[in-house]
């Protein structure tokens, strides 16, 4: 790290508030006392770094231990958040020093084999070996054109409005049902739910407070929910158009999914419904006119393999695979070299080998492909993956894929970031 006066170390209890306010300032936001308290409850100071200049925090980064659903199961991951460098101290190698400290500790202490983050700027983290692993589908739905197909199965459930905070235990139960079956979804502990449902008035902009719609089956079981707000947007004619902003939608039956969307499409005085879902979101297929949903993809969760062998051995593969990967990793050199990945009948092994390589790629490409969204064949078409044995690329790319596209349902550990 450039500058002998800088000190990189963990944040103490007394230093948390000025550290958190400094991080917020790098994002152009403020922190109220209530927000600071919620953030503190969600923050592990033992895994929170800061760079100090003459005793003042000028940069920081934190790790939130999470459980992420991956193909074939769940995996402990290091959720990277609260990353920022004060504008007075940029371009001095400070961010690089923090990224290296985090990844080195994960590897040397045999902690989480994978790090994950949601970057505010997509061009920053590739240099540190992160790759874009999930894509969000930003959808704008024209409510006026949302007519559901006659054969849509709505079941016999109903929708009830609940206060989000009061419904939190129920929401958490449903979320866990969905996230263990949806690649890319992290677990949520109590502190994370507090932040997820926090409804700070100054954060809403022109939007209303948070609403909550819960889907219940005829026997009373809750099988899905939608968190949303009302807002407005210019209509192009000098007026305003009503907008429903769907913050989160989670269902574990196709009937609950259809009914909640029918409920959202039935809200009066609304022109648009905005939602960010999966690339293979089912909604357009439920509509008579799929063009009622316009979508734009955007990168979301970026992954970094801190330990290639442990990471690749910790997920499942869709077909049997025996491939040697020649990995280049300049930022974490312990990963560089050849790794033999063998997967068959529920057993996965990845270890160092001297055998000839079948595929050559960098750690960033492995991070991008890890959840089964970004394909190795697409990366090869971009010149980022090289096939060394004919046929190996097709098999490896197919093996990494899952049943559905992975996606990520919002903020990582502190959704305000």
Order of alpha helices (4+ residues) and beta strands (2+ residues): beta-alpha-alpha-beta-beta-beta-alpha-beta-beta-beta-beta-alpha-alpha-beta-beta-beta-alpha-beta-alpha-beta-beta-alpha-beta-beta-beta-beta-alpha-alpha-beta-alpha
